[in-house]
């Protein structure tokens, strides 16, 4: 998938303090922001749209893999119970 850059304005002193304390935990701001955006994407975008995007990009997320595995497991259990 093509990547884009997001620019936001934020208070310089707050960002400096944030970087200082995240560095102590060996974490960087960019990675944390990416994690938050991924969570927001999953929370906000309907699963059907996310699956469509995954198909178009040739990727399957862990969420769709788990969903497929659970469906297969249920189908197998139903078949074995009869």
KOLGU-4560 file (N, C-alpha, C; in nm, 3 decimals, padded with zeros to 5 digits):
<recs>
<n_xx: 00.082 n_yy: -00.117 n_zz: 00.000 ca_xx: 00.000 ca_yy: 00.000 ca_zz: 00.000 c_xx: 00.088 c_yy: 00.125 c_zz: 00.000 mol: A seq: 1 type: UNK>
<n_xx: 00.043 n_yy: 00.226 n_zz: -00.070 ca_xx: 00.116 ca_yy: 00.352 ca_zz: -00.075 c_xx: 00.106 c_yy: 00.422 c_zz: 00.060 mol: A seq: 2 type: UNK>
<n_xx: 00.216 n_yy: 00.473 n_zz: 00.108 ca_xx: 00.220 ca_yy: 00.544 ca_zz: 00.236 c_xx: 00.206 c_yy: 00.694 c_zz: 00.213 mol: A seq: 3 type: UNK>
<n_xx: 00.143 n_yy: 00.762 n_zz: 00.308 ca_xx: 00.131 ca_yy: 00.907 ca_zz: 00.306 c_xx: 00.188 c_yy: 00.962 c_zz: 00.436 mol: A seq: 4 type: UNK>
<n_xx: 00.219 n_yy: 01.089 n_zz: 00.435 ca_xx: 00.270 ca_yy: 01.156 ca_zz: 00.553 c_xx: 00.163 c_yy: 01.248 c_zz: 00.608 mol: A seq: 5 type: UNK>
<n_xx: 00.145 n_yy: 01.244 n_zz: 00.739 ca_xx: 00.048 ca_yy: 01.329 ca_zz: 00.807 c_xx: 00.126 c_yy: 01.433 c_zz: 00.886 mol: A seq: 6 type: UNK>
<n_xx: 00.090 n_yy: 01.558 n_zz: 00.867 ca_xx: 00.154 ca_yy: 01.667 ca_zz: 00.941 c_xx: 00.052 c_yy: 01.726 c_zz: 01.038 mol: A seq: 7 type: UNK>
<n_xx: 00.094 n_yy: 01.740 n_zz: 01.164 ca_xx: 00.008 ca_yy: 01.806 ca_zz: 01.263 c_xx: 00.089 c_yy: 01.911 c_zz: 01.337 mol: A seq: 8 type: UNK>
<n_xx: 00.020 n_yy: 02.009 n_zz: 01.387 ca_xx: 00.084 ca_yy: 02.111 ca_zz: 01.470 c_xx: 00.064 c_yy: 02.071 c_zz: 01.615 mol: A seq: 9 type: UNK>
<n_xx: 00.171 n_yy: 02.086 n_zz: 01.693 ca_xx: 00.164 ca_yy: 02.050 ca_zz: 01.835 c_xx: 00.261 c_yy: 02.139 c_zz: 01.911 mol: A seq: 10 type: UNK>
<n_xx: 00.230 n_yy: 02.168 n_zz: 02.033 ca_xx: 00.313 ca_yy: 02.253 ca_zz: 02.116 c_xx: 00.455 c_yy: 02.194 c_zz: 02.128 mol: A seq: 11 type: UNK>
<n_xx: 00.554 n_yy: 02.277 n_zz: 02.098 ca_xx: 00.693 ca_yy: 02.232 ca_zz: 02.096 c_xx: 00.741 c_yy: 02.181 c_zz: 02.232 mol: A seq: 12 type: UNK>
<n_xx: 00.706 n_yy: 02.251 n_zz: 02.337 ca_xx: 00.751 ca_yy: 02.210 ca_zz: 02.471 c_xx: 00.687 c_yy: 02.079 c_zz: 02.514 mol: A seq: 13 type: UNK>
<n_xx: 00.559 n_yy: 02.063 n_zz: 02.483 ca_xx: 00.491 ca_yy: 01.938 ca_zz: 02.517 c_xx: 00.553 c_yy: 01.821 c_zz: 02.440 mol: A seq: 14 type: UNK>
<n_xx: 00.582 n_yy: 01.844 n_zz: 02.313 ca_xx: 00.643 ca_yy: 01.738 ca_zz: 02.233 c_xx: 00.782 c_yy: 01.702 c_zz: 02.286 mol: A seq: 15 type: UNK>
<n_xx: 00.859 n_yy: 01.802 n_zz: 02.324 ca_xx: 00.992 ca_yy: 01.775 ca_zz: 02.381 c_xx: 00.982 c_yy: 01.692 c_zz: 02.508 mol: A seq: 16 type: UNK>
<n_xx: 00.888 n_yy: 01.727 n_zz: 02.594 ca_xx: 00.869 ca_yy: 01.652 ca_zz: 02.718 c_xx: 00.823 c_yy: 01.510 c_zz: 02.687 mol: A seq: 17 type: UNK>
<n_xx: 00.732 n_yy: 01.496 n_zz: 02.593 ca_xx: 00.683 ca_yy: 01.364 ca_zz: 02.555 c_xx: 00.796 c_yy: 01.277 c_zz: 02.503 mol: A seq: 18 type: UNK>
<n_xx: 00.878 n_yy: 01.333 n_zz: 02.415 ca_xx: 00.992 ca_yy: 01.257 ca_zz: 02.361 c_xx: 01.089 c_yy: 01.216 c_zz: 02.472 mol: A seq: 19 type: UNK>
<n_xx: 01.113 n_yy: 01.308 n_zz: 02.565 ca_xx: 01.204 ca_yy: 01.281 ca_zz: 02.677 c_xx: 01.158 c_yy: 01.159 c_zz: 02.757 mol: A seq: 20 type: UNK>
<n_xx: 01.030 n_yy: 01.156 n_zz: 02.791 ca_xx: 00.979 ca_yy: 01.047 ca_zz: 02.875 c_xx: 00.957 c_yy: 00.918 c_zz: 02.797 mol: A seq: 21 type: UNK>
<n_xx: 00.924 n_yy: 00.929 n_zz: 02.669 ca_xx: 00.911 ca_yy: 00.809 ca_zz: 02.588 c_xx: 01.048 c_yy: 00.746 c_zz: 02.562 mol: A seq: 22 type: UNK>
<n_xx: 01.151 n_yy: 00.830 n_zz: 02.545 ca_xx: 01.286 ca_yy: 00.778 ca_zz: 02.525 c_xx: 01.332 c_yy: 00.693 c_zz: 02.642 mol: A seq: 23 type: UNK>
<n_xx: 01.289 n_yy: 00.730 n_zz: 02.763 ca_xx: 01.325 ca_yy: 00.652 ca_zz: 02.882 c_xx: 01.267 c_yy: 00.511 c_zz: 02.875 mol: A seq: 24 type: UNK>
<n_xx: 01.158 n_yy: 00.496 n_zz: 02.799 ca_xx: 01.092 ca_yy: 00.366 ca_zz: 02.783 c_xx: 01.129 c_yy: 00.300 c_zz: 02.651 mol: A seq: 25 type: UNK>
<n_xx: 01.229 n_yy: 00.356 n_zz: 02.582 ca_xx: 01.271 ca_yy: 00.308 ca_zz: 02.450 c_xx: 01.155 c_yy: 00.302 c_zz: 02.351 mol: A seq: 26 type: UNK>
<n_xx: 01.074 n_yy: 00.407 n_zz: 02.351 ca_xx: 00.959 ca_yy: 00.419 ca_zz: 02.261 c_xx: 00.973 c_yy: 00.552 c_zz: 02.189 mol: A seq: 27 type: UNK>
<n_xx: 00.929 n_yy: 00.556 n_zz: 02.061 ca_xx: 00.932 ca_yy: 00.685 ca_zz: 01.994 c_xx: 00.791 c_yy: 00.731 c_zz: 01.957 mol: A seq: 28 type: UNK>
<n_xx: 00.777 n_yy: 00.861 n_zz: 01.941 ca_xx: 00.648 ca_yy: 00.924 ca_zz: 01.918 c_xx: 00.584 c_yy: 00.871 c_zz: 01.790 mol: A seq: 29 type: UNK>
<n_xx: 00.662 n_yy: 00.857 n_zz: 01.685 ca_xx: 00.607 ca_yy: 00.814 ca_zz: 01.557 c_xx: 00.543 c_yy: 00.675 c_zz: 01.566 mol: A seq: 30 type: UNK>
<n_xx: 00.609 n_yy: 00.583 n_zz: 01.632 ca_xx: 00.553 ca_yy: 00.448 ca_zz: 01.647 c_xx: 00.425 c_yy: 00.450 c_zz: 01.730 mol: A seq: 31 type: UNK>
<n_xx: 00.424 n_yy: 00.530 n_zz: 01.836 ca_xx: 00.304 ca_yy: 00.540 ca_zz: 01.920 c_xx: 00.188 c_yy: 00.600 c_zz: 01.841 mol: A seq: 32 type: UNK>
<n_xx: 00.215 n_yy: 00.703 n_zz: 01.762 ca_xx: 00.110 ca_yy: 00.764 ca_zz: 01.681 c_xx: 00.056 c_yy: 00.665 c_zz: 01.577 mol: A seq: 33 type: UNK>
<n_xx: 00.145 n_yy: 00.587 n_zz: 01.516 ca_xx: 00.101 ca_yy: 00.485 ca_zz: 01.420 c_xx: 00.008 c_yy: 00.384 c_zz: 01.488 mol: A seq: 34 type: UNK>
<n_xx: 00.043 n_yy: 00.344 n_zz: 01.609 ca_xx: -00.042 ca_yy: 00.250 ca_zz: 01.683 c_xx: -00.180 c_yy: 00.310 c_zz: 01.711 mol: A seq: 35 type: UNK>
<n_xx: -00.183 n_yy: 00.436 n_zz: 01.752 ca_xx: -00.310 ca_yy: 00.502 ca_zz: 01.780 c_xx: -00.394 c_yy: 00.516 c_zz: 01.653 mol: A seq: 36 type: UNK>
<n_xx: -00.330 n_yy: 00.549 n_zz: 01.543 ca_xx: -00.404 ca_yy: 00.564 ca_zz: 01.417 c_xx: -00.459 c_yy: 00.428 c_zz: 01.372 mol: A seq: 37 type: UNK>
<n_xx: -00.381 n_yy: 00.322 n_zz: 01.389 ca_xx: -00.431 ca_yy: 00.187 ca_zz: 01.356 c_xx: -00.553 c_yy: 00.152 c_zz: 01.440 mol: A seq: 38 type: UNK>
<n_xx: -00.549 n_yy: 00.183 n_zz: 01.568 ca_xx: -00.664 ca_yy: 00.155 ca_zz: 01.657 c_xx: -00.785 c_yy: 00.239 c_zz: 01.616 mol: A seq: 39 type: UNK>
<n_xx: -00.762 n_yy: 00.365 n_zz: 01.581 ca_xx: -00.870 ca_yy: 00.452 ca_zz: 01.537 c_xx: -00.931 c_yy: 00.401 c_zz: 01.407 mol: A seq: 40 type: UNK>
<n_xx: -00.847 n_yy: 00.352 n_zz: 01.317 ca_xx: -00.891 ca_yy: 00.295 ca_zz: 01.190 c_xx: -00.982 c_yy: 00.175 c_zz: 01.215 mol: A seq: 41 type: UNK>
<n_xx: -00.938 n_yy: 00.084 n_zz: 01.301 ca_xx: -01.017 ca_yy: -00.036 ca_zz: 01.332 c_xx: -01.147 c_yy: 00.002 c_zz: 01.401 mol: A seq: 42 type: UNK>
<n_xx: -01.143 n_yy: 00.100 n_zz: 01.489 ca_xx: -01.263 ca_yy: 00.145 ca_zz: 01.561 c_xx: -01.362 c_yy: 00.215 c_zz: 01.469 mol: A seq: 43 type: UNK>
<n_xx: -01.313 n_yy: 00.289 n_zz: 01.372 ca_xx: -01.397 ca_yy: 00.378 ca_zz: 01.293 c_xx: -01.442 c_yy: 00.323 c_zz: 01.159 mol: A seq: 44 type: UNK>
<n_xx: -01.359 n_yy: 00.241 n_zz: 01.095 ca_xx: -01.390 ca_yy: 00.193 ca_zz: 00.960 c_xx: -01.458 c_yy: 00.057 c_zz: 00.970 mol: A seq: 45 type: UNK>
<n_xx: -01.574 n_yy: 00.041 n_zz: 00.907 ca_xx: -01.645 ca_yy: -00.087 ca_zz: 00.913 c_xx: -01.560 c_yy: -00.202 c_zz: 00.860 mol: A seq: 46 type: UNK>
<n_xx: -01.580 n_yy: -00.320 n_zz: 00.918 ca_xx: -01.498 ca_yy: -00.436 ca_zz: 00.883 c_xx: -01.506 c_yy: -00.470 c_zz: 00.734 mol: A seq: 47 type: UNK>
<n_xx: -01.622 n_yy: -00.454 n_zz: 00.675 ca_xx: -01.635 ca_yy: -00.482 ca_zz: 00.532 c_xx: -01.545 c_yy: -00.395 c_zz: 00.447 mol: A seq: 48 type: UNK>
<n_xx: -01.534 n_yy: -00.269 n_zz: 00.484 ca_xx: -01.448 ca_yy: -00.176 ca_zz: 00.411 c_xx: -01.301 c_yy: -00.212 c_zz: 00.435 mol: A seq: 49 type: UNK>
<n_xx: -01.267 n_yy: -00.247 n_zz: 00.559 ca_xx: -01.128 ca_yy: -00.287 ca_zz: 00.588 c_xx: -01.091 c_yy: -00.412 c_zz: 00.511 mol: A seq: 50 type: UNK>
<n_xx: -01.182 n_yy: -00.509 n_zz: 00.505 ca_xx: -01.154 ca_yy: -00.632 ca_zz: 00.429 c_xx: -01.137 c_yy: -00.601 c_zz: 00.281 mol: A seq: 51 type: UNK>
<n_xx: -01.219 n_yy: -00.512 n_zz: 00.227 ca_xx: -01.208 ca_yy: -00.472 ca_zz: 00.087 c_xx: -01.071 c_yy: -00.411 c_zz: 00.060 mol: A seq: 52 type: UNK>
<n_xx: -01.027 n_yy: -00.322 n_zz: 00.148 ca_xx: -00.896 ca_yy: -00.259 ca_zz: 00.133 c_xx: -00.785 c_yy: -00.363 c_zz: 00.140 mol: A seq: 53 type: UNK>
<n_xx: -00.798 n_yy: -00.459 n_zz: 00.231 ca_xx: -00.698 ca_yy: -00.566 ca_zz: 00.244 c_xx: -00.691 c_yy: -00.649 c_zz: 00.117 mol: A seq: 54 type: UNK>
<n_xx: -00.806 n_yy: -00.682 n_zz: 00.061 ca_xx: -00.810 ca_yy: -00.760 ca_zz: -00.063 c_xx: -00.742 c_yy: -00.683 c_zz: -00.175 mol: A seq: 55 type: UNK>
<n_xx: -00.774 n_yy: -00.555 n_zz: -00.186 ca_xx: -00.714 ca_yy: -00.473 ca_zz: -00.291 c_xx: -00.564 c_yy: -00.461 c_zz: -00.276 mol: A seq: 56 type: UNK>
<n_xx: -00.517 n_yy: -00.460 n_zz: -00.152 ca_xx: -00.374 ca_yy: -00.445 ca_zz: -00.128 c_xx: -00.301 c_yy: -00.579 c_zz: -00.129 mol: A seq: 57 type: UNK>
<n_xx: -00.378 n_yy: -00.689 n_zz: -00.133 ca_xx: -00.316 ca_yy: -00.821 ca_zz: -00.134 c_xx: -00.274 c_yy: -00.867 c_zz: 00.004 mol: A seq: 58 type: UNK>
<n_xx: -00.323 n_yy: -00.801 n_zz: 00.107 ca_xx: -00.286 ca_yy: -00.837 ca_zz: 00.244 c_xx: -00.410 c_yy: -00.877 c_zz: 00.321 mol: A seq: 59 type: UNK>
<n_xx: -00.392 n_yy: -00.960 n_zz: 00.421 ca_xx: -00.501 ca_yy: -00.995 ca_zz: 00.513 c_xx: -00.452 c_yy: -00.963 c_zz: 00.653 mol: A seq: 60 type: UNK>
<n_xx: -00.532 n_yy: -00.890 n_zz: 00.729 ca_xx: -00.492 ca_yy: -00.855 ca_zz: 00.865 c_xx: -00.511 c_yy: -00.974 c_zz: 00.958 mol: A seq: 61 type: UNK>
<n_xx: -00.452 n_yy: -00.966 n_zz: 01.073 ca_xx: -00.469 ca_yy: -01.071 ca_zz: 01.173 c_xx: -00.616 c_yy: -01.086 c_zz: 01.209 mol: A seq: 62 type: UNK>
<n_xx: -00.689 n_yy: -00.975 n_zz: 01.211 ca_xx: -00.830 ca_yy: -00.979 ca_zz: 01.247 c_xx: -00.910 c_yy: -01.064 c_zz: 01.148 mol: A seq: 63 type: UNK>
<n_xx: -00.885 n_yy: -01.045 n_zz: 01.019 ca_xx: -00.960 ca_yy: -01.123 ca_zz: 00.920 c_xx: -00.914 c_yy: -01.269 c_zz: 00.920 mol: A seq: 64 type: UNK>
<n_xx: -00.787 n_yy: -01.293 n_zz: 00.948 ca_xx: -00.738 ca_yy: -01.430 ca_zz: 00.958 c_xx: -00.805 c_yy: -01.502 c_zz: 01.074 mol: A seq: 65 type: UNK>
<n_xx: -00.815 n_yy: -01.434 n_zz: 01.188 ca_xx: -00.879 ca_yy: -01.493 ca_zz: 01.306 c_xx: -01.026 c_yy: -01.521 c_zz: 01.276 mol: A seq: 66 type: UNK>
<n_xx: -01.093 n_yy: -01.427 n_zz: 01.211 ca_xx: -01.233 ca_yy: -01.445 ca_zz: 01.176 c_xx: -01.251 c_yy: -01.568 c_zz: 01.087 mol: A seq: 67 type: UNK>
<n_xx: -01.163 n_yy: -01.584 n_zz: 00.990 ca_xx: -01.170 ca_yy: -01.700 ca_zz: 00.900 c_xx: -01.142 c_yy: -01.829 c_zz: 00.975 mol: A seq: 68 type: UNK>
<n_xx: -01.043 n_yy: -01.827 n_zz: 01.065 ca_xx: -01.011 ca_yy: -01.946 ca_zz: 01.143 c_xx: -01.128 c_yy: -01.986 c_zz: 01.232 mol: A seq: 69 type: UNK>
<n_xx: -01.191 n_yy: -01.888 n_zz: 01.297 ca_xx: -01.305 ca_yy: -01.917 ca_zz: 01.383 c_xx: -01.421 c_yy: -01.975 c_zz: 01.303 mol: A seq: 70 type: UNK>
<n_xx: -01.445 n_yy: -01.920 n_zz: 01.185 ca_xx: -01.552 ca_yy: -01.971 ca_zz: 01.099 c_xx: -01.522 c_yy: -02.115 c_zz: 01.058 mol: A seq: 71 type: UNK>
<n_xx: -01.398 n_yy: -02.143 n_zz: 01.022 ca_xx: -01.359 ca_yy: -02.280 ca_zz: 00.984 c_xx: -01.375 c_yy: -02.375 c_zz: 01.101 mol: A seq: 72 type: UNK>
<n_xx: -01.336 n_yy: -02.331 n_zz: 01.221 ca_xx: -01.347 ca_yy: -02.414 ca_zz: 01.341 c_xx: -01.493 c_yy: -02.447 c_zz: 01.370 mol: A seq: 73 type: UNK>
<n_xx: -01.579 n_yy: -02.346 n_zz: 01.362 ca_xx: -01.722 ca_yy: -02.369 ca_zz: 01.387 c_xx: -01.780 c_yy: -02.464 c_zz: 01.284 mol: A seq: 74 type: UNK>
<n_xx: -01.746 n_yy: -02.443 n_zz: 01.159 ca_xx: -01.795 ca_yy: -02.532 ca_zz: 01.053 c_xx: -01.748 c_yy: -02.675 c_zz: 01.074 mol: A seq: 75 type: UNK>
<n_xx: -01.625 n_yy: -02.691 n_zz: 01.118 ca_xx: -01.570 ca_yy: -02.824 ca_zz: 01.145 c_xx: -01.642 c_yy: -02.892 c_zz: 01.261 mol: A seq: 76 type: UNK>
<n_xx: -01.669 n_yy: -02.814 n_zz: 01.367 ca_xx: -01.737 ca_yy: -02.868 ca_zz: 01.484 c_xx: -01.880 c_yy: -02.911 c_zz: 01.448 mol: A seq: 77 type: UNK>
<n_xx: -01.947 n_yy: -02.831 n_zz: 01.366 ca_xx: -02.083 ca_yy: -02.865 ca_zz: 01.324 c_xx: -02.082 c_yy: -02.992 c_zz: 01.240 mol: A seq: 78 type: UNK>
<n_xx: -01.985 n_yy: -03.005 n_zz: 01.151 ca_xx: -01.976 ca_yy: -03.122 ca_zz: 01.066 c_xx: -01.946 c_yy: -03.248 c_zz: 01.147 mol: A seq: 79 type: UNK>
<n_xx: -01.863 n_yy: -03.235 n_zz: 01.249 ca_xx: -01.825 ca_yy: -03.350 ca_zz: 01.331 c_xx: -01.932 c_yy: -03.389 c_zz: 01.432 mol: A seq: 80 type: UNK>
<n_xx: -02.023 n_yy: -03.298 n_zz: 01.463 ca_xx: -02.125 ca_yy: -03.329 ca_zz: 01.563 c_xx: -02.241 c_yy: -03.410 c_zz: 01.505 mol: A seq: 81 type: UNK>
<n_xx: -02.252 n_yy: -03.413 n_zz: 01.372 ca_xx: -02.368 ca_yy: -03.480 ca_zz: 01.311 c_xx: -02.336 c_yy: -03.615 c_zz: 01.275 mol: A seq: 82 type: UNK>
</recs>
